[in-house]
Amino acid sequence: MRARILLAILVLILTPLAPSWAAPNWILENTSRLGFIATQGGAPVEGLFTSFKATITFDANDLAGSIVAVEIDIASVDSKSKDRDDAIRGPGLFDAAQWPTATFKAAKFRQTTKDWFEAEGTLTMRGVTMPAVLPFTLKVAPHPSDKTQLQARAEGRLTVQRLDYGIGQGPWKDTSIVGNDVIIFLDLVAKQ
């Protein structure tokens, strides 16, 4: 009985300290970019998703306690062509009416060199979830507008095959129209 009371007191004392042990939370800044590079008729096409959100708990010194989840609003696609954007949102490609979001979630991280990391998780698009490994660089420095805060910048690229996710129905399965390989890129800027 005495041991249980001592354990309960210990838990109460240490609980307020727990957040300081956890990896810090980061808030995306509006300079962050997330998009894709595909080929259309053999020519490269770049597009951005202008609306996305991320939950980031990350510490390079505590990779085991780090978690990242990114949710992308497919309807926010902007490839500088209304017709192309309508096709991307449409049923032959992403079908944003049925699957309005794509997500990347990772809870396993590795540091491969001084500034390079890998996030191992899952990528979900058009209702299909597959394993994905995202290599990225990370730079952390004092925030340019507030030296009492830190700012982190993560840049990475991941190549996927769109047909693996069902992004290509009917005539859109033809990879001579839109290539199968698509690069997803991110340039995330966040502050603590």
N, CA, C and O of each residue as an XYZ file, in Angstrom:
768
protein
N       0.828     -1.197      0.000
C       0.000      0.000      0.000
C       0.870      1.258      0.000
O       0.630      2.196     -0.759
N       1.895      1.255      0.876
C       2.788      2.410      0.954
C       3.495      2.641     -0.374
O       3.689      3.785     -0.784
N       3.887      1.544     -1.061
C       4.560      1.660     -2.362
C       3.640      2.317     -3.382
O       4.087      3.142     -4.178
N       2.341      1.954     -3.366
C       1.388      2.560     -4.307
C       1.241      4.051     -4.059
O       1.174      4.833     -5.008
N       1.191      4.456     -2.789
C       1.058      5.880     -2.450
C       2.296      6.632     -2.915
O       2.183      7.713     -3.494
N       3.477      6.071     -2.669
C       4.710      6.722     -3.114
C       4.747      6.840     -4.640
O       5.177      7.865     -5.170
N       4.297      5.795     -5.353
C       4.271      5.825     -6.807
C       3.302      6.899     -7.304
O       3.611      7.619     -8.254
N       2.133      7.011     -6.668
C       1.146      8.021     -7.058
C       1.699      9.425     -6.843
O       1.497     10.301     -7.683
N       2.394      9.651     -5.730
C       2.996     10.966     -5.458
C       4.069     11.277     -6.488
O       4.165     12.404     -6.972
N       4.873     10.279     -6.821
C       5.932     10.455     -7.814
C       5.343     10.832     -9.176
O       5.859     11.719     -9.857
N       4.263     10.156     -9.566
C       3.610     10.466    -10.848
C       3.087     11.890    -10.843
O       3.252     12.611    -11.827
N       2.450     12.312     -9.737
C       1.918     13.681     -9.641
C       3.026     14.732     -9.717
O       2.847     15.792    -10.318
N       4.157     14.434     -9.109
C       5.276     15.378     -9.133
C       5.867     15.491    -10.531
O       6.180     16.591    -10.988
N       6.020     14.362    -11.210
C       6.699     14.355    -12.502
C       5.802     14.720    -13.686
O       6.307     15.143    -14.726
N       4.486     14.565    -13.549
C       3.586     14.830    -14.671
C       3.736     16.231    -15.240
O       3.779     16.351    -16.465
N       3.820     17.308    -14.451
C       3.984     18.626    -15.048
C       5.270     18.764    -15.857
O       5.361     19.635    -16.722
N       6.261     17.920    -15.592
C       7.522     18.012    -16.320
C       7.493     17.264    -17.646
O       8.367     17.471    -18.488
N       6.512     16.405    -17.843
C       6.502     15.540    -19.024
C       6.583     16.287    -20.343
O       7.331     15.863    -21.224
N       5.839     17.394    -20.525
C       5.936     18.081    -21.812
C       7.347     18.546    -22.155
O       7.700     18.604    -23.333
N       8.165     18.879    -21.150
C       9.520     19.343    -21.450
C      10.394     18.197    -21.971
O      11.414     18.444    -22.615
N      10.006     16.957    -21.699
C      10.771     15.819    -22.193
C      10.360     15.454    -23.609
O      11.125     14.826    -24.341
N       9.152     15.847    -23.996
C       8.634     15.451    -25.306
C       9.260     16.290    -26.412
O       9.733     17.402    -26.178
N       9.252     15.731    -27.629
C       9.715     16.484    -28.799
C       8.830     17.713    -28.968
O       7.629     17.638    -28.707
N       9.395     18.848    -29.399
C       8.609     20.083    -29.505
C       7.623     20.045    -30.670
O       7.825     19.348    -31.665
N       6.554     20.818    -30.511
C       5.570     20.995    -31.581
C       5.992     22.175    -32.456
O       6.544     23.165    -31.976
N       5.713     22.039    -33.754
C       6.052     23.079    -34.714
C       4.791     23.540    -35.429
O       3.888     22.742    -35.680
N       4.728     24.837    -35.760
C       3.575     25.420    -36.450
C       4.027     25.884    -37.830
O       4.995     26.634    -37.960
N       3.316     25.429    -38.855
C       3.667     25.814    -40.226
C       3.540     27.318    -40.428
O       2.629     27.958    -39.902
N       4.465     27.862    -41.195
C       4.374     29.264    -41.588
C       3.846     29.341    -43.020
O       3.926     28.369    -43.771
N       3.304     30.508    -43.394
C       2.627     30.614    -44.685
C       3.571     30.625    -45.883
O       3.112     30.677    -47.024
N       4.861     30.578    -45.648
C       5.810     30.465    -46.764
C       6.039     29.003    -47.169
O       6.773     28.730    -48.119
N       5.413     28.071    -46.453
C       5.557     26.647    -46.768
C       4.924     26.334    -48.117
O       3.921     26.932    -48.505
N       5.537     25.374    -48.831
C       5.039     24.963    -50.154
C       4.989     23.437    -50.222
O       5.846     22.739    -49.680
N       3.960     22.950    -50.904
C       3.822     21.518    -51.112
C       3.189     21.327    -52.484
O       2.166     21.936    -52.793
N       3.803     20.476    -53.306
C       3.275     20.326    -54.660
C       3.794     19.093    -55.354
O       4.238     18.140    -54.714
N       3.733     19.120    -56.673
C       4.118     17.952    -57.464
C       4.734     18.393    -58.785
O       4.516     19.511    -59.254
N       5.500     17.493    -59.364
C       6.031     17.652    -60.717
C       5.656     16.389    -61.472
O       6.045     15.285    -61.091
N       4.894     16.564    -62.549
C       4.470     15.437    -63.386
C       4.858     15.754    -64.827
O       5.355     16.841    -65.121
N       4.628     14.799    -65.717
C       4.849     15.067    -67.134
C       3.512     14.937    -67.859
O       2.741     14.005    -67.626
N       3.265     15.888    -68.734
C       2.062     15.872    -69.559
C       2.509     15.976    -71.006
O       3.088     16.981    -71.419
N       2.236     14.924    -71.777
C       2.705     14.897    -73.157
C       4.220     14.979    -73.250
O       4.755     15.504    -74.227
N       4.916     14.463    -72.240
C       6.374     14.454    -72.215
C       7.009     15.707    -71.645
O       8.225     15.744    -71.453
N       6.207     16.749    -71.364
C       6.737     18.011    -70.822
C       6.466     18.086    -69.321
O       5.403     17.665    -68.865
N       7.418     18.620    -68.544
C       7.189     18.720    -67.104
C       6.118     19.761    -66.764
O       6.031     20.821    -67.385
N       5.316     19.424    -65.767
C       4.268     20.312    -65.263
C       4.401     20.359    -63.756
O       4.481     19.319    -63.102
N       4.426     21.564    -63.200
C       4.515     21.719    -61.748
C       3.207     22.283    -61.222
O       2.610     23.174    -61.826
N       2.778     21.760    -60.105
C       1.571     22.258    -59.460
C       1.780     22.370    -57.967
O       2.632     21.692    -57.391
N       0.997     23.230    -57.348
C       1.035     23.415    -55.898
C      -0.332     23.098    -55.310
O      -1.355     23.233    -55.982
N      -0.339     22.678    -54.061
C      -1.565     22.593    -53.296
C      -1.537     23.781    -52.342
O      -0.692     23.860    -51.450
N      -2.467     24.697    -52.543
C      -2.429     25.954    -51.789
C      -3.040     25.821    -50.404
O      -2.931     26.743    -49.595
N      -3.681     24.689    -50.112
C      -4.270     24.476    -48.793
C      -3.845     23.106    -48.264
O      -4.199     22.067    -48.821
N      -3.088     23.134    -47.191
C      -2.698     21.901    -46.501
C      -2.368     22.244    -45.067
O      -2.062     23.391    -44.742
N      -2.432     21.246    -44.218
C      -2.098     21.468    -42.805
C      -1.214     20.331    -42.331
O      -1.198     19.243    -42.907
N      -0.486     20.609    -41.273
C       0.441     19.602    -40.752
C       0.478     19.652    -39.238
O       0.431     20.720    -38.628
N       0.563     18.482    -38.654
C       0.838     18.341    -37.226
C       2.262     17.814    -37.132
O       2.562     16.715    -37.598
N       3.139     18.614    -36.521
C       4.556     18.262    -36.495
C       5.052     18.284    -35.052
O       5.035     19.325    -34.396
N       5.484     17.145    -34.576
C       6.179     17.022    -33.297
C       7.513     16.386    -33.646
O       7.584     15.189    -33.927
N       8.572     17.192    -33.627
C       9.845     16.679    -34.144
C      11.022     17.253    -33.381
O      11.073     18.442    -33.066
N      11.971     16.362    -33.091
C      13.236     16.742    -32.465
C      14.303     15.813    -33.027
O      14.208     14.595    -32.882
N      15.309     16.380    -33.662
C      16.381     15.572    -34.249
C      17.105     14.747    -33.196
O      17.720     13.730    -33.517
N      17.035     15.180    -31.936
C      17.672     14.435    -30.852
C      16.719     13.448    -30.185
O      17.110     12.724    -29.269
N      15.482     13.420    -30.639
C      14.484     12.493    -30.095
C      13.616     11.984    -31.244
O      12.410     12.229    -31.280
N      14.236     11.282    -32.171
C      13.508     10.792    -33.344
C      12.419      9.801    -32.947
O      11.380      9.732    -33.604
N      12.640      9.031    -31.877
C      11.639      8.057    -31.451
C      10.365      8.739    -30.962
O       9.285      8.151    -31.018
N      10.485      9.969    -30.487
C       9.312     10.700    -29.992
C       8.730     11.650    -31.018
O       7.879     12.474    -30.683
N       9.170     11.553    -32.262
C       8.731     12.479    -33.308
C       7.601     11.876    -34.142
O       7.590     10.679    -34.429
N       6.658     12.727    -34.523
C       5.502     12.321    -35.333
C       5.169     13.456    -36.288
O       5.196     14.624    -35.903
N       4.853     13.114    -37.539
C       4.439     14.110    -38.530
C       3.203     13.588    -39.251
O       3.148     12.421    -39.639
N       2.220     14.449    -39.427
C       1.028     14.113    -40.210
C       0.670     15.320    -41.067
O       0.480     16.422    -40.553
N       0.580     15.105    -42.366
C       0.261     16.182    -43.309
C      -1.029     15.816    -44.034
O      -1.179     14.695    -44.518
N      -1.957     16.764    -44.105
C      -3.220     16.564    -44.818
C      -3.343     17.617    -45.914
O      -3.249     18.816    -45.650
N      -3.554     17.158    -47.141
C      -3.590     18.036    -48.311
C      -5.006     18.121    -48.853
O      -5.674     17.104    -49.036
N      -5.455     19.340    -49.107
C      -6.754     19.583    -49.720
C      -6.581     19.491    -51.239
O      -6.031     20.402    -51.858
N      -7.050     18.393    -51.838
C      -6.835     18.146    -53.265
C      -7.464     19.231    -54.127
O      -6.910     19.599    -55.163
N      -8.608     19.742    -53.712
C      -9.303     20.765    -54.513
C      -8.510     22.063    -54.615
O      -8.819     22.911    -55.452
N      -7.492     22.227    -53.770
C      -6.706     23.474    -53.784
C      -5.586     23.442    -54.818
O      -4.737     24.333    -54.828
N      -5.569     22.432    -55.690
C      -4.488     22.299    -56.677
C      -4.431     23.525    -57.582
O      -5.457     24.062    -57.997
N      -3.205     23.952    -57.877
C      -2.991     25.091    -58.778
C      -1.782     24.786    -59.651
O      -0.636     24.872    -59.210
N      -2.071     24.422    -60.926
C      -0.992     24.136    -61.875
C      -0.931     25.198    -62.974
O      -0.326     24.982    -64.024
N      -1.565     26.344    -62.720
C      -1.588     27.477    -63.659
C      -2.392     27.176    -64.927
O      -2.183     27.799    -65.968
N      -3.317     26.210    -64.824
C      -4.203     25.905    -65.952
C      -5.535     25.432    -65.377
O      -5.599     24.385    -64.732
N      -6.596     26.199    -65.609
C      -7.912     25.827    -65.077
C      -8.361     24.472    -65.613
O      -8.862     23.644    -64.852
N      -8.187     24.235    -66.911
C      -8.606     22.953    -67.484
C      -7.843     21.787    -66.857
O      -8.432     20.758    -66.527
N      -6.544     21.954    -66.697
C      -5.735     20.880    -66.098
C      -6.138     20.665    -64.642
O      -6.267     19.525    -64.197
N      -6.340     21.757    -63.893
C      -6.734     21.630    -62.488
C      -8.084     20.940    -62.360
O      -8.279     20.120    -61.463
N      -9.020     21.266    -63.250
C     -10.328     20.590    -63.234
C     -10.164     19.099    -63.497
O     -10.838     18.278    -62.875
N      -9.261     18.746    -64.427
C      -9.011     17.325    -64.717
C      -8.382     16.629    -63.518
O      -8.743     15.494    -63.206
N      -7.447     17.288    -62.844
C      -6.799     16.699    -61.664
C      -7.829     16.432    -60.572
O      -7.785     15.392    -59.915
N      -8.755     17.367    -60.379
C      -9.795     17.197    -59.361
C     -10.848     16.166    -59.778
O     -11.546     15.607    -58.932
N     -10.955     15.926    -61.058
C     -12.037     15.125    -61.615
C     -11.937     13.638    -61.342
O     -10.939     13.171    -60.791
N     -12.991     12.869    -61.732
C     -13.067     11.446    -61.416
C     -11.993     10.592    -62.090
O     -11.690      9.501    -61.607
N     -11.416     11.060    -63.185
C     -10.396     10.273    -63.869
C      -9.047     10.294    -63.179
O      -8.220      9.408    -63.394
N      -8.820     11.309    -62.345
C      -7.530     11.398    -61.647
C      -7.758     11.307    -60.131
O      -7.963     10.204    -59.624
N      -7.730     12.414    -59.396
C      -7.853     12.325    -57.945
C      -9.278     12.090    -57.457
O      -9.468     11.547    -56.369
N     -10.275     12.483    -58.228
C     -11.677     12.396    -57.809
C     -11.858     13.060    -56.445
O     -12.246     12.420    -55.469
N     -11.564     14.366    -56.407
C     -11.602     15.120    -55.146
C     -12.985     15.156    -54.510
O     -13.099     15.355    -53.301
N     -14.042     14.966    -55.307
C     -15.385     14.942    -54.726
C     -15.555     13.744    -53.794
O     -16.217     13.847    -52.761
N     -14.959     12.613    -54.158
C     -15.065     11.409    -53.331
C     -13.934     11.298    -52.318
O     -14.149     10.856    -51.190
N     -12.729     11.697    -52.718
C     -11.563     11.639    -51.824
C     -10.943     13.037    -51.754
O      -9.990     13.322    -52.479
N     -11.464     13.900    -50.903
C     -11.038     15.306    -50.905
C      -9.640     15.572    -50.348
O      -9.081     16.648    -50.562
N      -9.073     14.597    -49.636
C      -7.755     14.836    -49.035
C      -6.787     13.704    -49.348
O      -7.183     12.566    -49.601
N      -5.512     14.052    -49.323
C      -4.420     13.081    -49.347
C      -3.650     13.282    -48.051
O      -3.589     14.398    -47.536
N      -3.065     12.221    -47.520
C      -2.349     12.348    -46.252
C      -1.015     11.621    -46.291
O      -0.855     10.600    -46.960
N      -0.061     12.181    -45.551
C       1.207     11.499    -45.290
C       1.381     11.480    -43.780
O       1.319     12.522    -43.127
N       1.600     10.289    -43.226
C       1.789     10.145    -41.783
C       3.058      9.354    -41.528
O       3.284      8.313    -42.145
N       3.880      9.844    -40.625
C       5.134      9.152    -40.295
C       5.392      9.221    -38.798
O       5.216     10.264    -38.168
N       5.813      8.093    -38.243
C       6.188      8.037    -36.833
C       7.536      7.341    -36.653
O       7.939      7.030    -35.533
N       8.229      7.101    -37.771
C       9.551      6.463    -37.711
C      10.514      7.312    -38.531
O      10.278      7.567    -39.712
N      11.598      7.746    -37.898
C      12.560      8.636    -38.543
C      13.967      8.102    -38.363
O      14.295      7.479    -37.353
N      14.799      8.362    -39.376
C      16.211      8.001    -39.321
C      17.028      9.201    -39.773
O      16.619      9.932    -40.675
N      18.181      9.403    -39.148
C      19.120     10.413    -39.627
C      20.174      9.675    -40.443
O      20.842      8.770    -39.943
N      20.314     10.074    -41.710
C      21.234      9.358    -42.603
C      22.589     10.051    -42.715
O      23.615      9.382    -42.837
N      22.605     11.384    -42.675
C      23.842     12.176    -42.602
C      23.557     13.366    -41.708
O      22.505     13.431    -41.073
N      24.485     14.304    -41.655
C      24.328     15.437    -40.735
C      23.011     16.175    -40.916
O      22.314     16.432    -39.934
N      22.653     16.522    -42.151
C      21.438     17.302    -42.406
C      20.320     16.513    -43.068
O      19.245     17.059    -43.315
N      20.556     15.219    -43.364
C      19.556     14.429    -44.084
C      18.874     13.431    -43.166
O      19.506     12.788    -42.327
N      17.565     13.322    -43.350
C      16.743     12.406    -42.575
C      15.832     11.626    -43.525
O      15.690     11.970    -44.699
N      15.228     10.584    -42.997
C      14.184      9.852    -43.709
C      12.986      9.696    -42.790
O      13.122      9.319    -41.626
N      11.816      9.989    -43.327
C      10.564      9.772    -42.609
C       9.888      8.553    -43.224
O       9.566      8.549    -44.413
N       9.676      7.537    -42.428
C       9.038      6.311    -42.914
C       7.604      6.264    -42.404
O       7.353      6.310    -41.200
N       6.670      6.172    -43.347
C       5.273      6.169    -42.942
C       4.377      5.670    -44.045
O       4.724      4.742    -44.775
N       3.220      6.292    -44.163
C       2.247      5.902    -45.182
C       1.759      7.132    -45.937
O       1.628      8.219    -45.376
N       1.497      6.931    -47.211
C       0.920      7.968    -48.067
C      -0.428      7.448    -48.543
O      -0.530      6.340    -49.069
N      -1.460      8.261    -48.352
C      -2.814      7.884    -48.773
C      -3.299      8.883    -49.811
O      -3.343     10.087    -49.558
N      -3.662      8.372    -50.981
C      -4.248      9.192    -52.036
C      -5.365      8.387    -52.681
O      -5.230      7.185    -52.912
N      -6.456      9.058    -52.965
C      -7.615      8.433    -53.610
C      -8.049      7.160    -52.881
O      -8.460      6.184    -53.509
N      -7.953      7.182    -51.557
C      -8.391      6.063    -50.740
C      -7.439      4.895    -50.683
O      -7.756      3.883    -50.057
N      -6.276      4.996    -51.316
C      -5.280      3.917    -51.310
C      -4.119      4.324    -50.404
O      -3.543      5.399    -50.570
N      -3.781      3.467    -49.453
C      -2.685      3.733    -48.522
C      -1.535      2.782    -48.827
O      -1.715      1.567    -48.910
N      -0.343      3.366    -48.992
C       0.843      2.560    -49.278
C       2.010      3.058    -48.420
O       2.034      4.223    -48.026
N       2.988      2.171    -48.127
C       4.186      2.621    -47.407
C       4.945      3.651    -48.232
O       4.957      3.590    -49.461
N       5.572      4.591    -47.548
C       6.342      5.634    -48.234
C       7.500      6.062    -47.351
O       7.361      6.171    -46.132
N       8.646      6.305    -47.978
C       9.818      6.833    -47.274
C      10.178      8.159    -47.913
O      10.488      8.224    -49.102
N      10.135      9.210    -47.121
C      10.412     10.559    -47.603
C      11.769     11.023    -47.097
O      11.925     11.257    -45.899
N      12.769     11.166    -47.991
C      14.046     11.760    -47.575
C      13.903     13.281    -47.535
O      13.264     13.876    -48.403
N      14.502     13.903    -46.521
C      14.397     15.361    -46.415
C      15.609     15.933    -45.685
O      16.256     15.262    -44.880
N      15.892     17.195    -45.996
C      16.917     17.929    -45.256
C      16.220     18.744    -44.179
O      15.051     19.105    -44.316
N      16.938     19.025    -43.122
C      16.385     19.819    -42.025
C      17.422     20.820    -41.561
O      18.564     20.472    -41.260
N      16.999     22.070    -41.509
C      17.860     23.126    -40.975
C      17.073     23.884    -39.922
O      15.948     24.320    -40.167
N      17.671     24.038    -38.750
C      17.038     24.751    -37.643
C      17.936     25.918    -37.262
O      19.145     25.759    -37.094
N      17.326     27.100    -37.128
C      18.086     28.316    -36.804
C      17.173     29.265    -36.039
O      15.960     29.059    -36.002
N      17.743     30.309    -35.424
C      16.882     31.309    -34.787
C      15.918     31.912    -35.809
O      16.281     32.148    -36.962
N      14.697     32.152    -35.369
C      13.687     32.717    -36.264
C      14.121     34.120    -36.689
O      14.518     34.919    -35.841
N      14.051     34.438    -37.998
C      14.533     35.745    -38.463
C      13.795     36.947    -37.867
O      14.365     38.032    -37.761
N      12.525     36.757    -37.476
C      11.779     37.904    -36.928
C      11.663     37.877    -35.407
O      11.180     38.833    -34.800
N      12.110     36.770    -34.787
C      12.053     36.664    -33.330
C      13.157     35.714    -32.880
O      12.986     34.495    -32.909
N      14.284     36.275    -32.467
C      15.463     35.461    -32.131
C      15.251     34.585    -30.902
O      16.080     33.722    -30.615
N      14.137     34.792    -30.159
C      13.871     33.944    -29.001
C      13.206     32.630    -29.414
O      13.067     31.715    -28.602
N      12.791     32.543    -30.694
C      12.167     31.331    -31.210
C      13.070     30.657    -32.236
O      13.985     31.270    -32.786
N      12.791     29.383    -32.477
C      13.510     28.664    -33.520
C      12.624     28.525    -34.752
O      11.398     28.465    -34.658
N      13.277     28.475    -35.907
C      12.589     28.222    -37.166
C      13.242     27.015    -37.824
O      14.468     26.919    -37.882
N      12.426     26.102    -38.317
C      12.931     24.912    -38.996
C      12.476     24.938    -40.456
O      11.373     25.384    -40.774
N      13.348     24.453    -41.326
C      12.995     24.327    -42.740
C      13.317     22.914    -43.188
O      14.462     22.470    -43.103
N      12.292     22.206    -43.667
C      12.455     20.840    -44.163
C      12.124     20.821    -45.648
O      11.063     21.284    -46.068
N      13.049     20.279    -46.438
C      12.832     20.168    -47.880
C      13.026     18.715    -48.279
O      14.009     18.081    -47.895
N      12.076     18.188    -49.059
C      12.183     16.796    -49.467
C      11.423     16.509    -50.743
O      10.579     17.292    -51.180
N      11.746     15.353    -51.336
C      11.091     14.892    -52.566
C      10.856     13.400    -52.468
O      11.663     12.651    -51.917
N       9.726     12.993    -53.019
C       9.342     11.591    -53.019
C       8.725     11.285    -54.381
O       7.804     11.980    -54.810
N       9.217     10.258    -55.063
C       8.647      9.865    -56.357
C       7.683      8.709    -56.155
O       8.024      7.703    -55.532
N       6.468      8.863    -56.690
C       5.453      7.810    -56.611
C       4.974      7.477    -58.025
O       5.153      8.257    -58.960
N       4.369      6.316    -58.152
C       3.724      5.920    -59.402
C       2.225      6.142    -59.205
O       1.588      5.458    -58.404
N       1.680      7.085    -59.928
C       0.294      7.503    -59.717
C      -0.700      6.367    -59.901
O      -1.713      6.312    -59.204
N      -0.417      5.447    -60.844
C      -1.354      4.350    -61.103
C      -1.452      3.390    -59.919
O      -2.469      2.715    -59.761
N      -0.412      3.317    -59.083
C      -0.472      2.485    -57.882
C      -1.578      2.949    -56.939
O      -2.120      2.157    -56.169
N      -1.906      4.231    -57.006
C      -2.943      4.819    -56.147
C      -4.283      4.958    -56.873
O      -5.224      5.534    -56.328
N      -4.375      4.443    -58.078
C      -5.623      4.564    -58.829
C      -5.825      5.934    -59.433
O      -6.923      6.261    -59.885
N      -4.766      6.748    -59.447
C      -4.868      8.090    -60.035
C      -4.634      7.929    -61.531
O      -3.516      8.059    -62.029
N      -5.716      7.645    -62.217
C      -5.669      7.361    -63.643
C      -6.724      6.338    -63.995
O      -6.450      5.139    -64.015
N      -7.917      6.798    -64.269
C      -9.026      5.923    -64.639
C      -9.385      6.191    -66.101
O      -9.213      7.302    -66.602
N      -9.885      5.159    -66.772
C     -10.287      5.338    -68.166
C      -9.106      5.780    -69.011
O      -8.028      5.193    -68.920
N      -9.297      6.828    -69.850
C      -8.202      7.274    -70.722
C      -6.987      7.803    -69.963
O      -5.895      7.881    -70.526
N      -7.168      8.171    -68.680
C      -6.056      8.700    -67.884
C      -5.074      7.611    -67.458
O      -4.038      7.915    -66.868
N      -5.384      6.348    -67.748
C      -4.410      5.278    -67.479
C      -3.259      5.316    -68.476
O      -2.200      4.737    -68.231
N      -3.463      5.984    -69.575
C      -2.451      6.074    -70.635
C      -1.287      6.947    -70.149
O      -1.441      8.155    -69.969
N      -0.129      6.325    -69.942
C       1.019      7.074    -69.414
C       1.717      7.917    -70.477
O       2.653      8.652    -70.161
N       1.275      7.822    -71.732
C       1.827      8.731    -72.741
C       1.159     10.099    -72.656
O       1.690     11.087    -73.163
N      -0.007     10.155    -72.014
C      -0.693     11.439    -71.796
C      -0.129     12.093    -70.539
O       0.364     13.220    -70.586
N      -0.205     11.386    -69.426
C       0.378     11.837    -68.152
C       1.284     10.718    -67.674
O       0.842      9.581    -67.511
N       2.553     11.036    -67.449
C       3.525     10.027    -67.021
C       3.127      9.372    -65.712
O       2.432      9.973    -64.893
N       3.569      8.137    -65.519
C       3.242      7.412    -64.290
C       4.026      7.937    -63.093
O       3.492      8.007    -61.987
N       5.292      8.308    -63.304
C       6.110      8.828    -62.207
C       5.734     10.269    -61.902
O       5.684     11.118    -62.792
N       5.471     10.527    -60.623
C       5.146     11.881    -60.166
C       6.021     12.184    -58.959
O       6.115     11.377    -58.034
N       6.658     13.346    -58.972
C       7.467     13.788    -57.835
C       6.601     14.638    -56.927
O       6.006     15.622    -57.367
N       6.530     14.262    -55.665
C       5.878     15.092    -54.655
C       6.992     15.829    -53.927
O       7.936     15.211    -53.434
N       6.877     17.151    -53.862
C       7.928     17.917    -53.179
C       7.332     18.756    -52.056
O       6.170     19.160    -52.098
N       8.152     18.997    -51.073
C       7.725     19.870    -49.975
C       8.861     20.774    -49.558
O      10.036     20.413    -49.619
N       8.476     21.939    -49.139
C       9.402     22.929    -48.580
C       8.626     23.539    -47.401
O       7.919     24.537    -47.548
N       8.780     22.913    -46.241
C       8.008     23.314    -45.075
C       8.845     24.198    -44.157
O       9.968     23.858    -43.787
N       8.273     25.325    -43.806
C       8.907     26.267    -42.877
C       8.000     26.341    -41.653
O       6.802     26.596    -41.778
N       8.573     26.116    -40.470
C       7.748     26.074    -39.260
C       8.490     26.717    -38.099
O       9.719     26.785    -38.084
N       7.724     27.180    -37.140
C       8.315     27.736    -35.917
C       7.797     26.975    -34.715
O       6.719     26.381    -34.752
N       8.584     27.001    -33.646
C       8.169     26.314    -32.436
C       7.058     27.097    -31.756
O       6.563     26.683    -30.708
